[in-house]
Amino acid sequence: MKTLVLAALAAVSLSAAAGEKVLGYHLDISNCKVPRLETMYRIVDILQKLGYNHLQMNTEHTFAYPGHEAVWKDASPMTPDDARALDAYCAARGIELVPNQNSFGHLHKWLRLPEYNHLAESPRAGCHSRYRETPMKYPMSLCPTDPRSIEFVAGLYDALLPCFRSKQVNVGLDETYELDDVTGCGRSAAEIKAKGAERVYLEHFKKVHALVKARGHTMMFWGDIILHRPELIPEIPEDVTCLNWGYGKDHPFDREAAKFAAAKRRFLICPGTRTWGTISGCVPEMCQNVDRAVEAGEKHGAAGYLMADWDDGGGVSPWIVSLPPVVYLSLRVRGVKPTREQFVAEIDRVAGCRCGEALLEYGEIYRASKGRNDNATEMCYALREGEHYVRAEKRGVTDETLAAAKAQHEKARALFDPTTAPQWIRDDFELLDLVCTASEVRALKPKTANFRAMFEPEYRRLWLTNSRPGGLEESLNINFGL
């Protein structure tokens, strides 16, 4: 039966399934882990099998911009030659590689350095946005009222855009928290008070758009800020693509997509892999998120879909846990609401080995711990924050739920047979088990001596099989540093 299901799915015309719509994948390489070029080639091959036609990588500080060595010198960045090589590889497989550079927020790796701090909206740490629970550790956003900010962005575009065939560029513009600083201490505070944060945001938006258009490109941007005041959407230039993102199982894609559709703006619906901050993924929630995304996209005429794969938390999860989400979106766009058997069969097909059942069970570990599931799961909190944080009464985690999570891990581990798997998949499963075990030790045996020493050598070895060395030390400090 599985063979028949697999054959039926493989027979679907992938180009016809995707039609003229975008079926895209967005990979974050700015949170410690920068893949080796060979790793990216392997991911592209998988995307091609699944009918994807669009790829972009969130680089922020991990592109080797000439003259900006201070920000990327320890990051093992993607070089211009790397970008050109990957671009050619993608083009030969029918995939558009789209440059990506945030041009407003998410620039903390730049703005915390003395060379760039003068460009920040709030040069010192401590901004407390109404959209965040805690104050920010670093400045993240450019000052939109300082002309030097737009000059800085223009210089980045002049170095980045020529490395790609694509005439699109994702300029980010998301999560500009400093514009909503409740203390009103940002450099644009007076302008914000007079016009409103979203109006000041839109003025910077239009300056960025002018840069993009002058270079013969069209602009993509994350749509979260403009949705704070959707009546401003009609003021967005007509040639942009809005990226309507949301990652929760109940995200209101239907309501948000309707706003972009009513304004007659081109938009993509952007669900998430729900793998960041989790170690082994959140497969049931991911499926619910994707289902809502596809339903809203079909209802409101989305130009396509972009699966967002972030890497918050220091790149602790191996890429293999992103395979089920990438597969699931592909199936849903093809019109298939898969049974578990179909889902497993398609994962196995593109992986070239039987690993789908195991991956779906790994993606259930978070449920066994029965704690909160916000932007990170309890087993990841256990690793990063320690047992006292995880076992706090508000989180609802007990010895019994942690033991259940460990039992779920053992169940998942037993389902994977490495004997027929490619080496990279064996390496990824080794890393997955290593980090799951480390989180269990941290939570269940919190006073274990030499905790980091127990796991660091293998973590280093496995990291380097698929990723560059830059960011490794930071990842170790984030996840094994207690």
C-alpha distance (Angstrom), angle and dihedral (degrees) to the residues before:
residue distance angle dihedral
M1 . . .
K2 3.79 . .
T3 3.81 90.4 .
L4 3.81 90.9 53.3
V5 3.80 92.5 48.6
L6 3.80 92.0 47.9
A7 3.79 92.3 48.8
A8 3.79 92.2 48.9
L9 3.78 92.5 52.6
A10 3.80 93.5 45.3
A11 3.80 89.2 52.3
V12 3.81 92.6 60.9
S13 3.80 109.9 108.1
L14 3.76 100.7 -113.7
S15 3.78 95.1 -162.7
A16 3.78 90.4 50.5
A17 3.79 91.3 44.5
A18 3.75 92.2 56.4
G19 3.82 90.9 38.2
E20 3.75 113.4 178.0
K21 3.78 91.3 -32.7
V22 3.78 125.7 106.7
L23 3.78 115.8 -105.4
G24 3.77 101.5 -175.0
Y25 3.77 143.1 172.1
H26 3.81 123.7 -152.3
L27 3.82 115.4 -161.2
D28 3.79 121.2 -167.3
I29 3.81 111.4 -140.6
S30 3.80 95.9 164.1
N31 3.81 100.8 84.6
C32 3.82 102.3 77.0
K33 3.80 99.9 -70.6
V34 3.82 118.0 90.7
P35 3.82 110.6 175.7
R36 3.77 121.6 -130.3
L37 3.78 113.4 -109.0
E38 3.82 89.9 -110.7
T39 3.80 89.0 55.1
M40 3.79 90.8 53.3
Y41 3.81 90.6 49.9
R42 3.80 89.0 54.7
I43 3.81 91.6 50.1
V44 3.81 90.3 49.2
D45 3.82 90.2 52.4
I46 3.80 89.7 54.2
L47 3.80 92.0 47.3
Q48 3.79 89.9 51.7
K49 3.82 91.1 53.0
L50 3.79 89.1 53.2
G51 3.79 96.2 49.0
Y52 3.80 98.5 -106.9
N53 3.79 115.0 158.0
H54 3.81 102.7 179.9
L55 3.81 134.5 55.8
Q56 3.77 132.9 174.7
M57 3.79 134.1 171.1
N58 3.78 124.7 -147.1
T59 3.80 102.5 -133.8
E60 3.84 107.0 162.3
H61 3.84 96.1 162.9
T62 3.83 99.2 -1.4
F63 3.78 99.2 85.6
A64 3.81 114.2 91.2
Y65 3.80 99.0 -119.9
P66 3.81 110.6 -172.9
G67 3.78 111.3 -113.6
H68 3.81 93.6 18.9
E69 3.79 99.3 83.3
A70 3.81 92.1 133.8
V71 3.79 91.8 71.5
W72 3.81 100.1 44.0
K73 3.80 105.7 25.5
D74 3.82 93.9 106.2
A75 3.81 97.4 34.9
S76 3.84 101.7 78.3
P77 3.80 86.9 -129.1
M78 3.75 131.4 -160.2
T79 3.79 106.0 -95.2
P80 3.80 126.4 -144.9
D81 3.81 88.3 -105.9
D82 3.82 89.9 52.0
A83 3.80 90.2 51.4
R84 3.80 92.2 50.2
A85 3.80 92.0 48.1
L86 3.80 92.9 49.0
D87 3.79 90.8 44.6
A88 3.79 90.7 55.5
Y89 3.81 91.5 46.3
C90 3.81 90.7 51.8
A91 3.80 94.1 45.2
A92 3.81 91.2 54.1
R93 3.82 87.8 56.6
G94 3.77 98.4 46.4
I95 3.80 95.7 -102.8
E96 3.79 123.7 129.2
L97 3.80 112.3 -138.6
V98 3.80 106.2 -150.3
P99 3.82 121.6 -160.5
N100 3.79 115.4 -122.2
Q101 3.80 127.8 -163.2
N102 3.77 125.8 156.2
S103 3.77 108.9 -128.6
F104 3.80 104.2 -171.9
G105 3.83 117.9 13.6
H106 3.81 132.5 23.5
L107 3.79 92.5 52.7
H108 3.81 98.3 120.3
K109 3.80 93.6 125.2
W110 3.81 86.7 60.5
L111 3.78 103.1 35.3
R112 3.80 97.2 49.8
L113 3.81 89.3 62.6
P114 3.84 118.9 88.7
E115 3.81 90.8 -124.8
Y116 3.83 91.8 62.4
N117 3.79 106.4 21.4
H118 3.81 91.6 98.2
L119 3.82 88.6 67.5
A120 3.81 94.4 59.3
E121 3.78 124.2 109.0
S122 3.82 88.7 -140.5
P123 3.82 106.5 20.9
R124 3.79 94.1 -170.5
A125 3.80 127.3 62.3
G126 3.77 121.1 -106.9
C127 3.81 104.3 70.9
H128 3.80 107.2 155.6
S129 3.78 111.6 -157.2
R130 3.79 123.3 -165.2
Y131 3.82 85.5 -128.0
R132 3.83 94.6 59.2
E133 3.79 130.8 63.5
T134 3.80 95.2 -145.1
P135 3.83 135.6 35.9
M136 3.77 116.4 -94.1
K137 3.78 119.3 -101.2
Y138 3.81 94.7 -148.9
P139 3.80 138.3 19.3
M140 3.79 108.1 -93.3
S141 3.81 109.4 173.5
L142 3.79 134.4 66.5
C143 3.78 117.4 -121.1
P144 3.83 103.3 -103.0
T145 3.80 93.6 -158.3
D146 3.81 95.3 53.4
P147 3.85 111.2 90.4
R148 3.80 89.2 -149.2
S149 3.82 89.3 68.6
I150 3.78 94.3 64.0
E151 3.81 90.7 42.9
F152 3.81 88.4 54.9
V153 3.81 91.7 50.9
A154 3.81 91.5 48.4
G155 3.80 90.3 55.7
L156 3.80 91.3 52.6
Y157 3.80 92.0 51.2
D158 3.80 91.9 50.0
A159 3.80 89.9 57.5
L160 3.81 98.6 38.3
L161 3.79 108.5 40.1
P162 3.83 99.1 58.3
C163 3.82 89.4 61.6
F164 3.82 92.4 68.5
R165 3.80 135.7 62.2
S166 3.79 91.3 -146.5
K167 3.78 119.4 100.7
Q168 3.79 91.1 -155.2
V169 3.81 125.7 85.9
N170 3.78 131.2 -173.4
V171 3.81 106.5 -138.6
G172 3.82 95.8 -176.9
L173 3.83 106.7 -148.6
D174 3.81 91.6 173.3
E175 3.80 131.7 136.3
T176 3.79 97.5 12.8
Y177 3.78 90.7 175.2
E178 3.79 98.0 169.8
L179 3.80 91.2 67.4
D180 3.79 87.1 66.8
D181 3.81 97.4 44.5
V182 3.81 105.0 151.6
T183 3.81 90.7 -150.5
G184 3.82 91.9 59.9
C185 3.80 92.4 -139.0
G186 3.82 99.2 128.3
R187 3.77 121.3 116.5
S188 3.82 91.5 -111.1
A189 3.81 94.2 47.7
A190 3.79 94.5 117.3
E191 3.82 92.7 50.4
I192 3.79 90.9 46.0
K193 3.79 91.7 50.1
A194 3.79 91.3 50.4
K195 3.82 99.3 42.1
G196 3.79 107.9 16.7
A197 3.80 128.0 -106.2
E198 3.80 95.4 -90.9
R199 3.82 92.8 51.6
V200 3.81 91.0 52.0
Y201 3.80 87.5 47.0
L202 3.79 91.1 52.0
E203 3.79 92.3 51.6
H204 3.81 90.5 56.1
F205 3.81 88.7 43.8
K206 3.80 90.8 58.4
K207 3.81 92.1 49.0
V208 3.80 90.0 53.3
H209 3.79 90.1 46.9
A210 3.79 90.0 53.9
L211 3.82 90.5 53.3
V212 3.80 91.6 50.1
K213 3.79 94.3 46.7
A214 3.81 92.9 47.1
R215 3.81 87.9 58.0
G216 3.80 92.8 52.7
H217 3.81 95.4 -105.8
T218 3.77 136.1 121.1
M219 3.77 121.0 -129.3
M220 3.80 132.9 -121.8
F221 3.80 121.5 -172.5
W222 3.80 139.7 175.5
G223 3.80 108.3 -102.3
D224 3.81 103.7 -148.1
I225 3.82 98.9 102.1
I226 3.79 97.5 46.6
L227 3.81 88.9 51.0
H228 3.80 88.3 65.9
R229 3.82 84.7 73.4
P230 3.81 106.6 19.0
E231 3.80 91.5 176.6
L232 3.83 85.2 76.4
I233 3.82 93.8 58.8
P234 3.84 92.6 91.3
E235 3.81 87.5 60.7
I236 3.80 90.6 62.6
P237 3.83 110.8 102.6
E238 3.78 111.4 -96.2
D239 3.80 95.8 -123.7
V240 3.83 97.2 62.6
T241 3.81 127.7 100.4
C242 3.80 115.4 -134.1
L243 3.82 116.7 -146.2
N244 3.80 107.7 -146.3
W245 3.81 102.4 -160.1
G246 3.78 132.9 -178.0
Y247 3.77 132.6 146.3
G248 3.81 109.6 -168.7
K249 3.79 124.9 100.8
D250 3.82 89.7 -116.4
H251 3.80 99.2 39.2
P252 3.83 110.1 151.3
F253 3.80 97.2 -122.6
D254 3.79 90.6 148.1
R255 3.80 93.7 58.7
E256 3.80 95.1 41.4
A257 3.80 96.9 44.4
A258 3.79 89.0 51.5
K259 3.81 89.0 61.0
F260 3.81 93.5 55.5
A261 3.80 92.0 42.6
A262 3.81 92.5 50.5
A263 3.82 89.6 53.5
K264 3.82 89.5 49.4
R265 3.79 92.8 -122.9
R266 3.80 122.6 149.1
F267 3.80 110.7 -112.2
L268 3.77 142.9 173.4
I269 3.80 123.5 -148.4
C270 3.80 110.7 -128.5
P271 3.80 119.0 -161.5
G272 3.81 121.1 175.3
T273 3.78 137.2 -119.2
R274 3.85 89.4 -130.3
T275 3.79 88.6 -144.5
W276 3.80 99.3 116.1
G277 3.77 115.9 100.4
T278 3.80 90.8 8.5
I279 3.83 109.9 87.3
S280 3.82 92.9 -147.0
G281 3.80 106.0 25.1
C282 3.80 136.2 -110.3
V283 3.80 103.0 -102.8
P284 3.84 100.6 173.9
E285 3.80 93.2 49.2
M286 3.81 91.0 44.3
C287 3.79 90.8 54.3
Q288 3.80 91.8 50.5
N289 3.80 90.1 48.5
V290 3.81 92.9 50.5
D291 3.80 92.4 45.7
R292 3.80 91.2 55.5
A293 3.81 90.7 45.2
V294 3.81 94.0 53.0
E295 3.81 93.1 43.9
A296 3.81 91.0 52.7
G297 3.79 92.5 43.7
E298 3.78 92.9 53.2
K299 3.80 93.1 44.5
H300 3.79 96.9 48.9
G301 3.80 101.7 33.9
A302 3.80 102.2 -107.4
A303 3.80 116.0 -169.7
G304 3.79 88.0 -129.9
Y305 3.78 144.7 -66.1
L306 3.78 136.5 -71.9
M307 3.80 118.2 -163.2
A308 3.81 108.0 -145.5
D309 3.80 116.1 -146.3
W310 3.80 110.6 -175.7
D311 3.79 125.8 -178.5
D312 3.80 105.4 -150.1
G313 3.78 113.5 162.3
G314 3.75 101.8 46.5
G315 3.78 104.1 -63.1
V316 3.78 95.3 -75.5
S317 3.82 97.1 149.9
P318 3.83 120.3 79.2
W319 3.79 116.3 -124.6
I320 3.81 92.9 -111.7
V321 3.83 90.0 79.3
S322 3.82 88.0 63.5
L323 3.79 91.9 58.6
P324 3.84 96.8 82.3
P325 3.83 92.9 52.7
V326 3.80 92.9 47.3
V327 3.81 89.8 49.1
Y328 3.80 93.8 45.3
L329 3.80 94.9 53.6
S330 3.80 90.0 48.8
L331 3.79 91.2 52.7
R332 3.79 93.7 47.2
V333 3.81 92.4 49.3
R334 3.81 88.3 51.6
G335 3.80 88.2 56.9
V336 3.81 95.4 -104.5
K337 3.81 119.4 133.2
P338 3.79 92.5 -167.8
T339 3.75 128.4 -141.5
R340 3.78 113.7 -135.7
E341 3.80 88.7 -99.8
Q342 3.80 91.9 53.8
F343 3.79 91.6 46.1
V344 3.79 92.5 51.7
A345 3.80 92.4 45.1
E346 3.79 92.9 53.4
I347 3.81 92.9 48.1
D348 3.79 89.2 50.7
R349 3.81 91.8 48.1
V350 3.78 96.4 55.3
A351 3.82 93.9 38.1
G352 3.79 92.9 51.2
C353 3.80 92.8 -132.6
R354 3.79 141.7 58.9
C355 3.78 104.8 -83.3
G356 3.80 104.6 115.6
E357 3.79 98.2 94.1
A358 3.79 91.1 50.0
L359 3.81 92.9 48.7
L360 3.80 92.4 51.9
E361 3.79 90.0 51.9
Y362 3.81 92.3 47.9
G363 3.79 85.4 52.5
E364 3.83 89.3 61.7
I365 3.82 97.8 56.7
Y366 3.79 92.4 93.4
R367 3.82 90.7 59.9
A368 3.78 93.3 55.6
S369 3.81 93.0 59.7
K370 3.85 88.6 58.7
G371 3.77 95.0 -154.7
R372 3.77 130.3 124.1
N373 3.76 116.3 -54.2
D374 3.77 108.1 -156.9
N375 3.79 120.5 130.9
A376 3.80 92.1 -31.4
T377 3.78 134.8 28.4
E378 3.78 128.3 -120.7
M379 3.79 96.0 -105.0
C380 3.79 89.8 54.3
Y381 3.81 90.6 47.0
A382 3.80 88.1 50.4
L383 3.78 90.4 56.3
R384 3.80 97.1 43.9
E385 3.79 104.2 31.7
G386 3.79 105.3 27.2
E387 3.78 135.3 -121.2
H388 3.80 96.4 -67.7
Y389 3.78 91.6 61.7
V390 3.79 94.9 44.2
R391 3.78 95.1 47.0
A392 3.77 94.8 48.9
E393 3.79 109.7 129.6
K394 3.80 93.4 -115.7
R395 3.80 91.6 61.3
G396 3.80 96.6 55.9
V397 3.81 96.2 -138.6
T398 3.80 119.8 143.9
D399 3.79 138.1 173.9
E400 3.79 87.4 -97.7
T401 3.81 95.5 53.6
L402 3.80 92.1 45.4
A403 3.79 89.3 50.7
A404 3.81 88.7 50.6
A405 3.81 89.9 52.5
K406 3.79 90.0 51.6
A407 3.82 90.3 49.6
Q408 3.81 90.2 50.8
H409 3.80 89.0 51.7
E410 3.79 90.8 52.8
K411 3.81 90.7 49.0
A412 3.80 90.9 51.9
R413 3.80 93.8 45.0
A414 3.81 91.4 54.2
L415 3.81 91.9 56.8
F416 3.80 96.2 61.5
D417 3.79 117.8 86.4
P418 3.82 108.1 -166.7
T419 3.79 96.1 -171.3
T420 3.82 95.5 91.1
A421 3.81 98.1 30.5
P422 3.81 124.8 108.3
Q423 3.79 114.1 -106.1
W424 3.80 94.5 -106.7
I425 3.79 91.3 55.9
R426 3.80 91.2 48.8
D427 3.81 88.8 50.6
D428 3.81 92.3 49.0
F429 3.80 92.5 49.8
E430 3.81 89.8 48.7
L431 3.79 89.9 53.3
L432 3.80 91.2 45.6
D433 3.80 91.8 53.2
L434 3.78 92.3 44.0
V435 3.80 93.3 54.7
C436 3.82 93.7 41.8
T437 3.80 89.3 52.5
A438 3.80 91.7 46.9
S439 3.81 91.6 53.7
E440 3.82 90.6 48.8
V441 3.78 91.6 51.2
R442 3.80 91.0 48.5
A443 3.82 92.5 50.3
L444 3.80 102.3 35.8
K445 3.81 100.1 33.8
P446 3.79 102.6 27.0
K447 3.79 97.2 167.7
T448 3.81 94.9 57.6
A449 3.79 108.6 144.0
N450 3.80 119.7 -127.7
F451 3.79 91.6 12.1
R452 3.80 95.5 164.5
A453 3.79 92.9 45.6
M454 3.81 89.6 56.4
F455 3.79 93.3 61.2
E456 3.79 109.3 19.4
P457 3.84 101.0 85.7
E458 3.81 94.5 53.5
Y459 3.80 92.7 39.6
R460 3.81 88.8 55.2
R461 3.80 93.3 47.5
L462 3.79 94.8 47.8
W463 3.80 93.9 43.7
L464 3.80 90.7 56.2
T465 3.80 94.4 51.2
N466 3.81 90.9 73.1
S467 3.82 107.6 8.2
R468 3.78 138.8 55.5
P469 3.82 120.4 -104.8
G470 3.80 95.9 -113.3
G471 3.79 109.9 101.9
L472 3.79 94.9 20.5
E473 3.80 94.9 109.0
E474 3.80 91.3 47.5
S475 3.80 90.8 50.0
L476 3.80 91.0 51.0
N477 3.79 91.1 49.8
I478 3.81 92.6 48.8
N479 3.79 96.7 46.5
F480 3.80 105.7 26.5
G481 3.78 101.1 23.7
L482 3.79 103.2 102.3
